[in-house]
Amino acid sequence: MSINLIYSPYIPVIFQVASLLAALTHPDHRVIYAPGDSLPCRRDAS
């Protein structure tokens, strides 16, 4: 078996773990993937 076949299923998991660690390290930082991308279903605080 090739090394690529062994480790390729774990690549998404590695990215998820890295993003989790980044979120825990910088909890006040929000990542915006697309400009203007917000949750329109969220109601304003009253």
N, C-alpha and C positions, 0 to 999 in steps of 0.2 A: 504494500500500500504506500501511496505517496503521502508525504507530510501534509500537503494541501488537502487531501481527502480527510485526514484525521482532524485537523484544526479548523476547517471551514465552517462546521456547524456552530462552533463556539464564538465566532466573530460577532454576531449580534449580541450575545451575552456579554462579551467584553465591552462593547459600546454602552450597553445598559448599565453595567457596573461603573464604568467611567463617568457616565452622566449622573448616576446616583452619588458618587463620591464628590463630584463637582458641585452638586446641589447641596450636599451636606457641608462642604467647605465654604461655599458662598451662598448662604440661605437668602440673603437680601437681593440676589441677582436673579432677574427673570429673563429667560431666554425667549426671544420672539423669533419664530421661524419665518414668518412672512410679515411684511409691513402692513399695518392695519388689521392684523389678525387678532381678534379678541373674541370674547364670548358674548355674542349679542343677546343671548338668552338670560344673562345675568342681570338682576335688577339692581338699581341704585340703592345704596344704603340710605335709610331714612331715619 
